[in-house]
Amino acid sequence: MDGRELRNCFGKFPTGVTIVSWFDGSVQKGITVNSFTSVSLDPPLALVSIHKEAKACTGMKDKAFTINILSDEQESIAWQFAGSKQEILEIDWDSKGISPKINGSVAWMECKPWREYDAGDHVLFIGEIQELHFEDLEALTFYRGKMGSAKQLVK
């Protein structure tokens, strides 16, 4: 199966945009992820899928992490953690707790590691949600290769 065709097919499904963040010592690290889903309410579990060749795949191993659901005002943060260096970008981190959180996000879920599963060219990280927070903001959305608010992308 052609990988580009498969990506284009998956791209027909709009998703939110998250930054998965963790501590490497005292340094905040993160990766842009749109492969994120709820798994269970009892216990409270969430899953993120990370490509095996990404530095984050080894960086996150056995570490607590936060899933930060970005607001539509945080697109530059998404590009930064997707590997596209943003010249003027200051990230407002909240470094209290077991993993770093990005202030201004629509929501965040702080997770302790629960399970990891090999899944082809990705690793599925399942975290047990320890703390959460959410705001009434417009989420950043990814659809057909573009980011923006849901309102922008459906036009």
C-alpha positions in Angstrom: 0.0 0.0 0.0 1.3 3.5 -0.9 2.1 5.4 2.3 1.2 8.8 0.8 -2.2 7.5 -0.3 -2.8 6.2 3.2 -1.8 9.5 4.8 -4.1 11.3 2.4 -6.9 9.0 3.4 -6.3 9.5 7.2 -6.1 13.2 6.5 -9.8 13.2 5.7 -10.5 12.8 9.4 -10.2 16.0 11.4 -8.2 15.7 14.6 -7.2 17.9 17.4 -3.5 18.9 17.9 -1.6 18.1 21.1 1.8 18.5 22.5 2.9 15.5 24.5 5.4 16.9 27.1 7.7 15.3 29.7 10.7 16.2 31.8 14.2 15.2 30.7 15.9 15.9 34.0 14.7 19.4 34.7 14.2 20.3 31.0 10.8 20.3 29.3 10.6 18.2 26.2 7.7 17.7 23.8 6.4 16.4 20.5 3.4 17.4 18.4 0.9 14.5 18.2 -2.5 14.2 16.6 -2.8 10.5 17.2 -4.4 10.7 20.7 -7.5 9.1 22.1 -9.3 8.2 25.3 -9.0 4.5 26.3 -10.8 4.1 29.5 -12.8 6.0 32.2 -12.1 3.5 34.9 -9.2 3.6 35.3 -8.8 6.9 33.5 -6.5 6.1 30.5 -5.4 8.0 27.4 -3.2 6.8 24.5 -0.7 8.6 22.2 1.0 7.1 19.2 4.7 8.0 18.6 6.8 7.1 15.6 9.6 4.8 16.6 12.2 6.9 14.9 11.2 10.1 16.8 13.6 11.1 19.6 10.5 11.4 21.8 9.9 7.6 21.5 13.0 6.9 23.6 12.8 10.2 25.5 9.3 9.3 26.9 10.1 5.7 27.9 8.9 5.1 31.4 8.3 8.8 32.1 5.3 10.7 33.2 3.9 12.9 30.4 1.2 15.5 29.8 -1.1 15.6 26.8 -1.7 19.3 26.1 -4.6 20.0 23.8 -3.7 23.2 22.0 -5.9 26.2 21.4 -6.2 27.7 18.0 -3.9 30.5 19.2 -1.0 28.0 19.7 -0.3 26.9 16.1 3.3 28.2 16.3 3.9 25.9 19.3 2.5 22.9 17.3 5.0 23.7 14.5 7.9 24.1 16.9 7.4 20.7 18.4 6.8 19.2 14.9 10.3 20.2 14.0 9.8 23.5 12.3 11.8 26.0 14.3 9.8 29.1 15.1 12.0 32.2 15.3 10.1 34.2 18.0 8.4 31.8 20.3 8.2 31.8 24.0 6.3 28.9 25.6 4.6 29.5 28.9 5.3 26.3 30.8 3.8 25.2 34.1 6.5 22.9 35.5 4.7 22.0 38.7 3.6 18.3 39.1 4.9 15.1 37.5 5.2 16.5 34.0 5.3 19.9 32.3 2.1 21.6 31.0 1.7 24.3 28.5 -0.4 27.3 29.8 -3.0 28.6 27.5 -4.0 25.1 26.2 -7.6 24.1 25.8 -6.9 21.2 28.2 -4.2 19.1 29.7 -4.0 15.6 31.2 -1.1 14.7 33.3 -0.3 11.0 33.1 1.9 8.4 34.7 3.1 5.6 32.5 0.7 2.7 32.4 1.6 0.5 29.4 3.5 0.6 26.1 2.8 -1.4 23.0 4.7 -2.0 19.8 2.5 -1.1 16.9 4.3 -1.4 13.5 6.4 1.7 13.0 4.9 3.4 16.2 4.8 2.8 19.9 1.5 3.2 21.7 2.0 5.0 25.0 -0.9 4.6 27.4 -0.9 6.9 30.4 -3.0 6.8 33.6 -4.5 10.3 34.0 -3.5 11.7 37.4 -4.6 15.4 37.0 -6.5 17.3 34.4 -7.6 20.8 33.5 -9.7 22.4 30.7 -10.8 25.8 29.5 -13.6 27.1 27.3 -11.3 27.9 24.3 -11.3 27.0 20.6 -9.1 23.9 19.9 -6.5 23.8 17.2 -7.5 21.3 14.5 -5.6 19.4 11.8 -7.4 18.6 8.6 -6.2 17.7 5.1 -2.6 18.7 6.0 -3.5 22.1 7.5 -3.9 23.5 11.0 -6.4 26.1 12.2 -9.6 26.4 14.2 -12.4 24.1 13.3 -14.3 27.2 12.0 -11.5 28.0 9.6 -10.9 24.5 8.3 -14.5 23.8 7.3 -14.7 26.8 4.9 
